[in-house]
Amino acid sequence: MDHAQAFPFNEAVDWKKLNIPDYPKIIKKPMDLAKVDKMLSQGHYKELDDFAKDVRLVFTNARTYNIEFSDIHQMAKVVEAHFDEKFGKSFKERKKRKGVTPGADQGSAKRTKPADTADDLSMNNDRYELPEEPMEDKKTQPVTNEDKEQLQAKVRNMNSDDLGKMIDILRERCPSTVDNTQEVEVLIDVDAMGNADFRYIAKFVGMCTNGSVA
């Protein structure tokens, strides 16, 4: 974990070396960040909440065994707060996702948040065949209302995984088009896309639906 005070929690507590024989009597389920990382890479976690639960268990154990004003206890509180601040909102949003539907408005698309798993944390572009950048003439070609309608028609045929990846691409290329402020939906402002970004997204959507949009 990228926090200066996380180092005591990166490895399992060696209670024999530390000469604390009561540790296994008090801490019934030891956990450390290295173990969490290993289980994550092995696909052990099927739900994001399970991953978060084990991360928080690391800090709960530290606070349980160490007295309140000890360095380890205080460091556990600080790092857990950092974890919650950095990832908590993401977990909350992903947990509430139910499905995906396109928006009715011509200039926007609406994604109802689908259920997600911890596998998404390690998802990368290797799972997807990404399109090449549009040709120069396509990049400068104005986007028409018909283009937007065609794109939304194809979006309706995309599955949740492909829609999720489309939103990831948008976040990377033009983050201003994605609105995450809604509790149960992600809103996409199609009108806010530049021509080149629209054409790239159209190509990706076309690949996902075995067709072409632009």
Backbone as CSV, one residue per row, in Angstrom:
resi,resn,N_x,N_y,N_z,CA_x,CA_y,CA_z,C_x,C_y,C_z
1,MET,0.857,-1.194,0.000,0.000,0.000,0.000,0.888,1.238,0.000
2,ASP,0.478,2.227,-0.788,1.317,3.414,-0.968,1.111,4.425,0.155
3,HIS,1.517,4.039,1.346,1.458,4.958,2.483,2.706,4.750,3.330
4,ALA,3.284,5.838,3.786,4.557,5.768,4.501,4.474,4.952,5.786
5,GLN,3.288,4.850,6.383,3.146,4.134,7.645,2.580,2.722,7.476
6,ALA,2.541,2.234,6.251,1.943,0.915,6.004,2.919,-0.241,6.209
7,PHE,4.208,0.051,6.327,5.213,-1.014,6.345,5.039,-2.053,7.459
8,PRO,4.529,-1.713,8.651,4.390,-2.771,9.662,3.353,-3.828,9.294
9,PHE,2.497,-3.519,8.316,1.384,-4.400,7.996,1.591,-5.182,6.700
10,ASN,2.776,-5.004,6.107,3.031,-5.643,4.815,3.318,-7.136,4.920
11,GLU,3.805,-7.580,6.046,4.143,-8.987,6.235,3.424,-9.540,7.461
12,ALA,3.321,-10.863,7.513,2.659,-11.516,8.641,3.424,-11.256,9.941
13,VAL,2.705,-11.161,11.037,3.327,-10.964,12.347,4.046,-12.245,12.763
14,ASP,5.357,-12.162,12.955,6.145,-13.315,13.405,6.170,-13.293,14.932
15,TRP,5.128,-13.850,15.527,4.980,-13.730,16.977,6.051,-14.490,17.754
16,LYS,6.610,-15.531,17.132,7.696,-16.258,17.799,8.952,-15.395,17.851
17,LYS,9.289,-14.783,16.735,10.486,-13.931,16.676,10.325,-12.715,17.577
18,LEU,9.116,-12.203,17.644,8.850,-11.016,18.462,8.614,-11.364,19.929
19,ASN,8.576,-12.651,20.196,8.387,-13.135,21.571,7.088,-12.609,22.183
20,ILE,6.025,-12.813,21.438,4.692,-12.440,21.948,3.788,-13.678,21.822
21,PRO,3.976,-14.670,22.677,3.252,-15.940,22.567,1.739,-15.830,22.710
22,ASP,1.260,-14.726,23.259,-0.188,-14.572,23.407,-0.859,-14.075,22.124
23,TYR,-0.059,-13.715,21.117,-0.628,-13.166,19.885,-1.650,-14.105,19.232
24,PRO,-1.311,-15.389,18.996,-2.293,-16.278,18.358,-3.510,-16.577,19.232
25,LYS,-3.390,-16.332,20.528,-4.536,-16.538,21.409,-5.522,-15.371,21.310
26,ILE,-4.988,-14.204,21.017,-5.825,-12.999,20.920,-6.321,-12.777,19.494
27,ILE,-5.427,-12.982,18.546,-5.759,-12.765,17.134,-6.084,-14.112,16.501
28,LYS,-7.375,-14.363,16.288,-7.814,-15.659,15.799,-7.678,-15.821,14.288
29,LYS,-7.679,-14.707,13.578,-7.542,-14.766,12.120,-6.487,-13.757,11.675
30,PRO,-5.210,-14.151,11.697,-4.144,-13.235,11.271,-4.307,-12.859,9.796
31,MET,-3.898,-11.647,9.477,-3.959,-11.187,8.095,-2.896,-10.116,7.899
32,ASP,-2.331,-10.069,6.702,-1.359,-9.035,6.365,-1.543,-8.638,4.910
33,LEU,-1.004,-7.510,4.533,-1.241,-6.974,3.199,-0.606,-7.819,2.105
34,ALA,0.520,-8.460,2.397,1.142,-9.333,1.406,0.237,-10.521,1.086
35,LYS,-0.406,-11.055,2.115,-1.327,-12.178,1.922,-2.548,-11.730,1.120
36,VAL,-3.051,-10.553,1.422,-4.195,-10.016,0.679,-3.831,-9.853,-0.792
37,ASP,-2.663,-9.293,-1.040,-2.210,-9.077,-2.416,-2.079,-10.409,-3.158
38,LYS,-1.551,-11.417,-2.489,-1.395,-12.736,-3.108,-2.749,-13.350,-3.448
39,MET,-3.691,-13.270,-2.512,-5.010,-13.834,-2.764,-5.730,-13.074,-3.879
40,LEU,-5.495,-11.774,-3.951,-6.096,-10.981,-5.014,-5.558,-11.411,-6.376
41,SER,-4.248,-11.579,-6.466,-3.634,-11.973,-7.736,-4.039,-13.379,-8.156
42,GLN,-4.411,-14.209,-7.201,-4.839,-15.572,-7.495,-6.338,-15.676,-7.756
43,GLY,-7.021,-14.543,-7.730,-8.455,-14.548,-8.000,-9.294,-15.091,-6.865
44,HIS,-8.755,-15.011,-5.649,-9.460,-15.561,-4.488,-10.739,-14.789,-4.181
45,TYR,-10.701,-13.474,-4.387,-11.837,-12.644,-4.023,-12.847,-12.567,-5.162
46,LYS,-14.068,-12.952,-4.874,-15.130,-12.882,-5.867,-15.959,-11.610,-5.732
47,GLU,-15.875,-10.981,-4.596,-16.597,-9.732,-4.361,-15.634,-8.689,-3.800
48,LEU,-15.831,-7.455,-4.179,-14.981,-6.377,-3.688,-15.061,-6.237,-2.172
49,ASP,-16.237,-6.489,-1.628,-16.395,-6.370,-0.178,-15.516,-7.368,0.567
50,ASP,-15.305,-8.552,-0.018,-14.453,-9.550,0.624,-13.002,-9.070,0.672
51,PHE,-12.567,-8.456,-0.424,-11.218,-7.887,-0.475,-11.068,-6.791,0.577
52,ALA,-12.026,-5.883,0.621,-11.964,-4.769,1.588,-12.006,-5.288,3.017
53,LYS,-12.789,-6.333,3.237,-12.909,-6.896,4.583,-11.568,-7.424,5.080
54,ASP,-10.819,-8.095,4.213,-9.518,-8.622,4.618,-8.502,-7.508,4.837
55,VAL,-8.547,-6.475,4.004,-7.639,-5.337,4.206,-7.914,-4.699,5.571
56,ARG,-9.170,-4.508,5.868,-9.510,-3.886,7.147,-9.203,-4.804,8.324
57,LEU,-9.241,-6.118,8.087,-8.902,-7.062,9.152,-7.453,-6.876,9.596
58,VAL,-6.581,-6.547,8.650,-5.175,-6.285,8.991,-5.094,-5.209,10.075
59,PHE,-5.835,-4.135,9.884,-5.769,-3.007,10.810,-6.566,-3.280,12.091
60,THR,-7.642,-4.019,11.966,-8.409,-4.395,13.157,-7.562,-5.246,14.094
61,ASN,-6.840,-6.202,13.524,-5.951,-7.046,14.333,-4.892,-6.208,15.045
62,ALA,-4.318,-5.262,14.295,-3.261,-4.421,14.874,-3.794,-3.585,16.033
63,ARG,-4.995,-3.056,15.857,-5.573,-2.234,16.919,-6.047,-3.083,18.098
64,THR,-6.446,-4.314,17.805,-6.900,-5.209,18.882,-5.738,-5.629,19.778
65,TYR,-4.620,-5.971,19.184,-3.501,-6.497,19.968,-2.688,-5.390,20.636
66,ASN,-2.573,-4.259,19.978,-1.727,-3.175,20.502,-2.570,-2.124,21.218
67,ILE,-2.092,-1.643,22.345,-2.851,-0.676,23.137,-3.060,0.612,22.353
68,GLU,-4.065,1.361,22.752,-4.537,2.493,21.950,-3.468,3.527,21.654
69,PHE,-2.599,3.808,22.590,-1.626,4.877,22.386,-0.270,4.385,21.884
70,SER,-0.225,3.122,21.489,1.027,2.599,20.926,1.186,3.070,19.488
71,ASP,2.427,3.038,19.005,2.697,3.475,17.629,1.938,2.629,16.615
72,ILE,1.952,1.300,16.794,1.303,0.409,15.831,-0.206,0.665,15.790
73,HIS,-0.810,0.823,16.939,-2.245,1.095,16.997,-2.580,2.374,16.230
74,GLN,-1.825,3.423,16.466,-2.082,4.703,15.809,-1.799,4.624,14.303
75,MET,-0.742,3.905,13.942,-0.426,3.741,12.514,-1.532,2.967,11.806
76,ALA,-2.079,1.969,12.467,-3.173,1.188,11.884,-4.375,2.085,11.606
77,LYS,-4.681,2.982,12.529,-5.803,3.900,12.338,-5.553,4.842,11.158
78,VAL,-4.322,5.329,11.063,-3.988,6.267,9.990,-4.056,5.587,8.624
79,VAL,-3.463,4.408,8.519,-3.416,3.718,7.220,-4.803,3.218,6.815
80,GLU,-5.590,2.758,7.795,-6.955,2.320,7.468,-7.788,3.498,6.961
81,ALA,-7.610,4.654,7.566,-8.324,5.849,7.105,-7.902,6.200,5.674
82,HIS,-6.612,6.043,5.398,-6.107,6.278,4.044,-6.742,5.300,3.062
83,PHE,-6.826,4.052,3.462,-7.440,3.015,2.613,-8.904,3.361,2.330
84,ASP,-9.631,3.718,3.376,-11.051,4.033,3.206,-11.254,5.252,2.314
85,GLU,-10.400,6.227,2.484,-10.520,7.452,1.689,-10.222,7.181,0.218
86,LYS,-9.231,6.348,-0.037,-8.801,6.120,-1.412,-9.704,5.145,-2.150
87,PHE,-10.163,4.105,-1.466,-10.912,3.049,-2.127,-12.367,2.913,-1.677
88,GLY,-12.682,3.473,-0.520,-14.022,3.261,0.029,-15.138,3.697,-0.896
89,LYS,-15.000,4.874,-1.494,-16.041,5.375,-2.379,-16.200,4.474,-3.591
90,SER,-15.070,3.992,-4.109,-15.129,3.087,-5.259,-15.862,1.811,-4.908
91,PHE,-15.572,1.251,-3.729,-16.256,0.024,-3.300,-17.748,0.268,-3.170
92,LYS,-18.104,1.409,-2.594,-19.515,1.721,-2.389,-20.243,1.815,-3.719
93,GLU,-19.626,2.477,-4.688,-20.254,2.632,-5.992,-20.385,1.298,-6.707
94,ARG,-19.328,0.498,-6.684,-19.365,-0.784,-7.378,-20.390,-1.726,-6.757
95,LYS,-20.496,-1.677,-5.433,-21.433,-2.556,-4.736,-22.864,-2.291,-5.162
96,LYS,-23.176,-1.033,-5.499,-24.539,-0.661,-5.821,-24.893,-0.888,-7.285
97,ARG,-23.923,-1.261,-8.096,-24.193,-1.410,-9.515,-25.105,-2.596,-9.786
98,LYS,-26.086,-2.405,-10.660,-27.081,-3.438,-10.918,-27.138,-3.883,-12.367
99,GLY,-26.919,-2.984,-13.309,-27.056,-3.337,-14.708,-26.692,-2.151,-15.564
100,VAL,-26.891,-2.246,-16.881,-26.502,-1.176,-17.786,-27.632,-0.899,-18.757
101,THR,-28.002,0.365,-18.894,-29.004,0.755,-19.875,-28.573,2.052,-20.515
102,PRO,-28.786,2.210,-21.816,-28.443,3.474,-22.460,-29.453,4.538,-22.115
103,GLY,-29.034,5.792,-22.156,-29.928,6.886,-21.838,-30.865,7.194,-22.986
104,ALA,-31.965,7.826,-22.664,-32.929,8.157,-23.701,-32.551,9.444,-24.412
105,ASP,-31.798,10.315,-23.751,-31.438,11.593,-24.356,-30.438,11.393,-25.475
106,GLN,-30.594,12.183,-26.532,-29.744,12.033,-27.700,-28.290,12.334,-27.382
107,GLY,-28.036,13.316,-26.505,-26.665,13.740,-26.253,-26.013,13.106,-25.067
108,SER,-26.619,12.085,-24.478,-26.021,11.462,-23.312,-26.314,9.983,-23.294
109,ALA,-25.528,9.257,-22.507,-25.779,7.832,-22.303,-25.813,7.598,-20.815
110,LYS,-26.600,6.619,-20.389,-26.795,6.384,-18.961,-26.423,4.954,-18.641
111,ARG,-25.567,4.749,-17.660,-25.182,3.415,-17.253,-25.605,3.170,-15.814
112,THR,-26.556,2.251,-15.613,-26.900,1.852,-14.258,-25.821,0.910,-13.779
113,LYS,-25.272,1.160,-12.618,-24.059,0.472,-12.179,-24.290,-1.015,-11.958
114,PRO,-23.547,-1.911,-12.662,-23.745,-3.339,-12.517,-22.922,-3.908,-11.386
115,ALA,-23.273,-5.121,-10.970,-22.494,-5.809,-9.944,-21.090,-6.031,-10.450
116,ASP,-20.106,-5.866,-9.573,-18.705,-5.998,-9.941,-18.026,-6.969,-8.998
117,THR,-16.910,-7.515,-9.422,-16.157,-8.430,-8.581,-14.757,-7.886,-8.375
118,ALA,-14.027,-8.517,-7.470,-12.661,-8.070,-7.193,-11.751,-8.282,-8.384
119,ASP,-12.159,-9.138,-9.336,-11.343,-9.336,-10.529,-11.169,-8.038,-11.281
120,ASP,-12.135,-7.098,-11.142,-12.035,-5.831,-11.847,-10.830,-5.030,-11.395
121,LEU,-10.349,-5.254,-10.176,-9.197,-4.500,-9.681,-7.955,-4.779,-10.510
122,SER,-7.868,-5.986,-11.062,-6.683,-6.349,-11.832,-6.977,-6.430,-13.323
123,MET,-8.197,-5.975,-13.738,-8.542,-6.011,-15.145,-7.665,-5.049,-15.919
124,ASN,-7.171,-5.462,-17.087,-6.378,-4.557,-17.898,-6.742,-4.740,-19.355
125,ASN,-6.093,-3.973,-20.192,-6.453,-3.968,-21.601,-6.169,-5.277,-22.308
126,ASP,-5.427,-6.185,-21.686,-5.142,-7.463,-22.318,-6.411,-8.272,-22.531
127,ARG,-7.461,-7.993,-21.755,-8.715,-8.718,-21.895,-9.505,-8.242,-23.101
128,TYR,-9.104,-7.127,-23.672,-9.869,-6.532,-24.747,-8.971,-6.257,-25.953
129,GLU,-9.575,-6.408,-27.128,-8.895,-5.993,-28.338,-9.288,-4.551,-28.591
130,LEU,-8.364,-3.651,-28.385,-8.670,-2.235,-28.534,-8.468,-1.800,-29.980
131,PRO,-9.276,-0.874,-30.452,-9.157,-0.433,-31.848,-7.949,0.472,-32.054
132,GLU,-7.565,0.600,-33.289,-6.534,1.562,-33.630,-7.149,2.959,-33.629
133,GLU,-6.289,3.949,-33.504,-6.782,5.325,-33.547,-7.439,5.598,-34.907
134,PRO,-8.478,6.422,-34.923,-9.145,6.743,-36.187,-8.182,7.413,-37.167
135,MET,-8.486,7.272,-38.441,-7.701,7.951,-39.465,-7.878,9.460,-39.299
136,GLU,-6.926,10.214,-39.802,-6.944,11.663,-39.622,-8.223,12.293,-40.163
137,ASP,-8.715,11.791,-41.295,-9.923,12.387,-41.848,-11.133,12.113,-40.968
138,LYS,-11.120,10.963,-40.278,-12.212,10.641,-39.365,-12.146,11.502,-38.111
139,LYS,-10.919,11.804,-37.653,-10.763,12.609,-36.449,-11.357,14.006,-36.599
140,THR,-11.290,14.525,-37.811,-11.767,15.886,-38.050,-13.192,15.919,-38.594
141,GLN,-13.730,14.749,-38.905,-15.085,14.696,-39.445,-16.107,15.023,-38.362
142,PRO,-16.971,15.987,-38.583,-17.952,16.365,-37.549,-18.848,15.184,-37.169
143,VAL,-19.213,15.142,-35.896,-20.110,14.100,-35.402,-21.544,14.582,-35.568
144,THR,-22.346,13.818,-36.280,-23.726,14.211,-36.544,-24.678,13.587,-35.528
145,ASN,-25.890,14.064,-35.513,-26.914,13.463,-34.661,-27.148,12.004,-35.035
146,GLU,-27.058,11.708,-36.313,-27.219,10.323,-36.759,-26.107,9.440,-36.215
147,ASP,-24.880,9.970,-36.181,-23.759,9.224,-35.592,-24.047,8.878,-34.137
148,LYS,-24.565,9.862,-33.388,-24.859,9.640,-31.963,-25.962,8.601,-31.789
149,GLU,-26.983,8.678,-32.653,-28.078,7.715,-32.573,-27.589,6.307,-32.879
150,GLN,-26.719,6.190,-33.871,-26.166,4.885,-34.225,-25.317,4.327,-33.088
151,LEU,-24.540,5.202,-32.460,-23.713,4.759,-31.344,-24.587,4.251,-30.204
152,GLN,-25.605,5.009,-29.852,-26.464,4.584,-28.747,-27.212,3.304,-29.075
153,ALA,-27.576,3.113,-30.328,-28.245,1.873,-30.717,-27.332,0.679,-30.490
154,LYS,-26.053,0.849,-30.792,-25.107,-0.249,-30.582,-24.786,-0.434,-29.106
155,VAL,-24.754,0.673,-28.343,-24.493,0.573,-26.902,-25.543,-0.308,-26.236
156,ARG,-26.769,-0.261,-26.731,-27.846,-1.070,-26.152,-27.572,-2.568,-26.273
157,ASN,-26.723,-2.938,-27.223,-26.428,-4.351,-27.442,-25.147,-4.814,-26.750
158,MET,-24.491,-3.913,-26.015,-23.252,-4.270,-25.330,-23.549,-4.933,-23.993
159,ASN,-22.673,-5.856,-23.602,-22.838,-6.472,-22.287,-22.190,-5.596,-21.216
160,SER,-22.410,-5.964,-19.964,-21.946,-5.126,-18.849,-20.434,-4.977,-18.841
161,ASP,-19.696,-6.065,-19.130,-18.236,-5.985,-19.124,-17.729,-5.002,-20.167
162,ASP,-18.297,-5.076,-21.388,-17.854,-4.186,-22.451,-18.221,-2.735,-22.144
163,LEU,-19.401,-2.537,-21.563,-19.784,-1.190,-21.177,-18.865,-0.631,-20.090
164,GLY,-18.501,-1.504,-19.149,-17.573,-1.079,-18.115,-16.237,-0.665,-18.696
165,LYS,-15.758,-1.432,-19.676,-14.490,-1.092,-20.316,-14.608,0.198,-21.116
166,MET,-15.754,0.387,-21.774,-15.959,1.624,-22.512,-15.849,2.833,-21.582
167,ILE,-16.437,2.714,-20.396,-16.363,3.813,-19.432,-14.937,4.004,-18.936
168,ASP,-14.203,2.899,-18.753,-12.794,3.018,-18.362,-12.005,3.777,-19.425
169,ILE,-12.280,3.472,-20.698,-11.593,4.165,-21.796,-11.935,5.652,-21.768
170,LEU,-13.210,5.945,-21.549,-13.626,7.350,-21.489,-12.952,8.077,-20.339
171,ARG,-12.819,7.416,-19.209,-12.174,8.049,-18.059,-10.722,8.394,-18.380
172,GLU,-10.085,7.566,-19.200,-8.689,7.805,-19.557,-8.563,8.888,-20.628
173,ARG,-9.429,8.840,-21.632,-9.301,9.728,-22.779,-9.967,11.087,-22.561
174,CYS,-11.144,11.076,-21.972,-11.888,12.330,-21.791,-12.729,12.231,-20.528
175,PRO,-12.093,12.327,-19.366,-12.783,12.133,-18.087,-13.930,13.093,-17.839
176,SER,-13.919,14.236,-18.492,-14.990,15.214,-18.270,-16.337,14.720,-18.791
177,THR,-16.333,13.669,-19.611,-17.594,13.164,-20.160,-18.298,12.205,-19.209
178,VAL,-17.610,11.775,-18.141,-18.163,10.763,-17.244,-18.543,11.416,-15.921
179,ASP,-19.797,11.236,-15.533,-20.308,11.786,-14.272,-20.569,10.639,-13.308
180,ASN,-19.776,10.588,-12.209,-19.912,9.523,-11.207,-20.675,9.975,-9.964
181,THR,-21.294,11.121,-10.032,-21.889,11.667,-8.815,-23.211,11.006,-8.448
182,GLN,-23.833,10.323,-9.384,-25.103,9.670,-9.083,-24.870,8.408,-8.273
183,GLU,-25.807,8.071,-7.403,-25.665,6.916,-6.518,-25.723,5.603,-7.271
184,VAL,-26.602,5.508,-8.282,-26.805,4.212,-8.933,-26.528,4.238,-10.424
185,GLU,-26.060,5.360,-10.950,-25.832,5.455,-12.384,-24.528,6.188,-12.668
186,VAL,-23.962,5.849,-13.811,-22.861,6.618,-14.367,-23.392,7.282,-15.621
187,LEU,-23.313,8.600,-15.698,-23.822,9.340,-16.846,-22.679,9.710,-17.777
188,ILE,-22.916,9.545,-19.065,-21.906,9.855,-20.075,-22.446,10.947,-20.982
189,ASP,-21.731,12.042,-21.058,-22.124,13.171,-21.899,-21.479,13.013,-23.263
190,VAL,-22.240,12.490,-24.204,-21.710,12.247,-25.549,-21.322,13.558,-26.220
191,ASP,-22.095,14.609,-25.941,-21.815,15.893,-26.586,-20.497,16.492,-26.137
192,ALA,-19.973,16.042,-24.987,-18.716,16.584,-24.472,-17.494,15.917,-25.096
193,MET,-17.700,14.862,-25.877,-16.578,14.174,-26.512,-16.067,14.978,-27.706
194,GLY,-14.765,15.003,-27.855,-14.190,15.533,-29.079,-14.430,14.565,-30.219
195,ASN,-14.263,15.032,-31.447,-14.505,14.175,-32.611,-13.646,12.917,-32.588
196,ALA,-12.348,13.079,-32.265,-11.437,11.934,-32.278,-11.828,10.911,-31.219
197,ASP,-12.188,11.395,-30.036,-12.592,10.479,-28.971,-13.898,9.778,-29.316
198,PHE,-14.832,10.509,-29.902,-16.098,9.891,-30.301,-15.843,8.779,-31.311
199,ARG,-15.010,9.051,-32.310,-14.733,8.047,-33.351,-14.035,6.829,-32.750
200,TYR,-13.143,7.052,-31.785,-12.447,5.924,-31.151,-13.434,5.071,-30.362
201,ILE,-14.284,5.723,-29.586,-15.289,4.991,-28.809,-16.240,4.263,-29.748
202,ALA,-16.608,4.918,-30.848,-17.500,4.274,-31.816,-16.863,3.014,-32.394
203,LYS,-15.563,3.073,-32.637,-14.874,1.881,-33.160,-14.859,0.766,-32.123
204,PHE,-14.611,1.136,-30.855,-14.604,0.125,-29.794,-15.987,-0.507,-29.652
205,VAL,-17.027,0.312,-29.646,-18.388,-0.208,-29.520,-18.714,-1.107,-30.709
206,GLY,-18.295,-0.682,-31.885,-18.531,-1.500,-33.077,-17.855,-2.861,-32.998
207,MET,-16.627,-2.888,-32.464,-15.920,-4.156,-32.292,-16.648,-5.056,-31.299
208,CYS,-17.149,-4.460,-30.222,-17.822,-5.237,-29.190,-19.139,-5.826,-29.664
209,THR,-19.764,-5.131,-30.624,-21.066,-5.596,-31.108,-20.964,-6.195,-32.508
210,ASN,-19.703,-6.472,-32.929,-19.464,-7.105,-34.234,-20.026,-6.290,-35.389
211,GLY,-19.840,-5.014,-35.288,-20.296,-4.135,-36.361,-19.394,-2.940,-36.447
212,SER,-19.825,-1.927,-37.114,-19.048,-0.694,-37.212,-19.989,0.486,-37.063
213,VAL,-19.479,1.523,-36.418,-20.300,2.706,-36.189,-19.802,3.877,-36.998
214,ALA,-18.496,3.972,-37.150,-17.950,5.122,-37.855,-16.880,4.659,-38.820
